[in-house]
Amino acid sequence: MSGRATRERPPAEHATGEQPPAAQHRRGELVLAVTIGALGVYVLLTAGSIVVPGSTNTLGPRAFPYLVGALLAAIGVVLTVLVLRGGAGQAEEGEDVDPAVRTDWRTVVLLLAALVVHVFVINVIGWPPAAALLFASAAVVLGARPWWRAALIGLVLGLTIQAVFGGALGLSLPAGPLLEGVPFLRG
């Protein structure tokens, strides 16, 4: 070696000008933390626009959104501080992920179609049948057999959710024309 000192690049720099994976990982964690905090602030701000009936003498419809918004904002702040102080999550080992397998776009599109159909049929056929249709569609697309069992489970889930949220809690879930007039479902 000659008397000249050789100058090596520090490991953080790459010849291509890209950031090393650790810096990209930190940036991603910071984006997630700030997004969670911003979502919490958004929920807190929009929760105030929920209309509360004048005769409400219970917690009311604003309580849960305020709680969720406050928790999201707090978690966002804590995560942001942790990331800025150098804390980082463990990298996923991906033991059960096969990078050679391609995304099954047919399944993704069918699941998205089931969700879109669900959104458009809730007000037409009511929550319980729409939930049954969504559950059964998603289950069959993901490989559940027989289809009628998935539909039956979906209907039971839809009716249960309707009874709890529509009947017991008094939330507005459309019961639909088949369940119109059923008192415990608020139809």
N, C-alpha and C positions, 0 to 999 in steps of 0.2 A: 504494500500500500504506500502511496506517496505521502508526503507530508501534508497534503491538502486534506482538509476534513470533507468528507462526503456528506452531502445533505440529503437525507431521506424524507420522503413525505410522511407526515403523521398518519396513523392508521385511519383517522376520521375522513381523510380526503381520498377521493377516487379519481383516477385519470379521466373518467368520463364526465366528471363534474356533478355526478349524482350524489345524493346524500347516502351515507351508509344505512343499512337496514335498521340499526338501533335508533338513529335520528328520525327515520320515517315512522318507526313504531311509536316513538315519543310524540311526534306530531299528531299521529292518529289518536292517541290517548287524550291529548290535549283538546283536539277537535271534539271528541266524544264528550269530555267533561264539560266543555263550554256549551255544547249543544244541549246537554241535560239541564244545565243551569238556566239557559235561555228558555227552554221548554217550560221549566218550573215558573219562571217569571211570567211567561205568556199565559199559563194556566191561572196564575194568581190574578193577573190583570183582567182576563176575560171572565173569571168566575163572578166578578162583581156585576156583570151584565145579566146574570140569571135572574129572571123575574120570580119574586117571592110573593105568594099570596098573602094578603093582609091578615088573614086569620091563622097564620102559622104560629103555633106555640111550641113546636119541637125544634130540632136542629135546622130543619129546612134543607132545600136543595143546594145551597151554597157550601155547606159544611164539608162535604167530601171533596169537592174540587179544591177548596182552600187547603185542606189537609194534604192532598196529593201534590198540589203546586208547591206548598212549603217544603215538603219532603224532597221533591225533585230539585228545587232551588238549593236546598242545603246540601244534598248529595253532589250537585254540580260544583258548588263552591269547595267542598272537601276534596273532591277528585281533582279539581284544578290546582289546589294548593299542593296536594300530594305529587302530582305530575311535575309541577314547577320546582319542587324540592328534590326531584330526582327519582322519585318512586316510579316503578314500572311494573306492570303485570307480567306474569310468567308467560313466555311464548308458548303457544299451543304446539304440542308435539305432533298432533295429527295422526295418532296411532291407528285410528279407524278410517282415515281418509285416504283414498286411492287417487293420487293426482292424475293417473292415466285415464280415469273414467270421465267421460264428458258429461256435461249437464243435459238432463233429459228435458228438453224444452217443451216437448209435447205435454208432459205432466205439469210443468209450470203454467203453460197456457190454459190447460183444462182447469186447474185450480183457480186461476184468475177469472176464468169464465164463470165458474161456480159462484165465486164471490160477487161478481157483477150481477149475475142473475138474482142472487139473494137480495142485493140492494134494491133492485127494481120490483121484486115481487112481495116484499114485506107488507107494503100498504094495500096490495091487491088481495092477497090470500091470507094475510095475518102472520104474526110472528111464529107460532108453533109449526105450521106447515112449511114456512120459509126456512126455519132453522133445521127442520127435518130434511128438507131438500139440500141445504148446504152441507150438513153433516154427511148425509148419504152420498152425495156427489163426491165430496173430498175423500171419504173413506174408500169408495169404489175406485177412484182414480189412483189412490195410493195402494190398492191391492186387496181391499177387504172383500171377502166372499162369504156367504152369498149376499147379494145386494139388498135383499129384503130385510135381512137382520140389521144392516147398517141403517136402513130407512126406519125400522122400528125403534132402534136405539135413538136415532135422531129425533123422532117424534116424541119419545118419552122425555128426552132432554129439553126439547122445545116447550112441551107442556109444563115441565117442572120449572123452567125459567119463567114462563108466563105466570104460573101460580105464585111463585115467590116474588118476582119483581112487579108484575101487574096487579096481582091480587093482594098479597100481604103488604108490600111496600108502597103500593099505589102509584107506581111509575107508569108512564104512558107507553105501553107496548100494544100495538094493534092486535086484537084477538082474531080478527078476520071474520068473514061471513059465516063460517061453520060453527064458530064458538060465540057468536053474537048472543048476548043475553045470559051467558053462564056467569052467575054472580061471583064465584070465587076466583074467576079469571079476569074479572072486570071487563067482560066482553059486551 
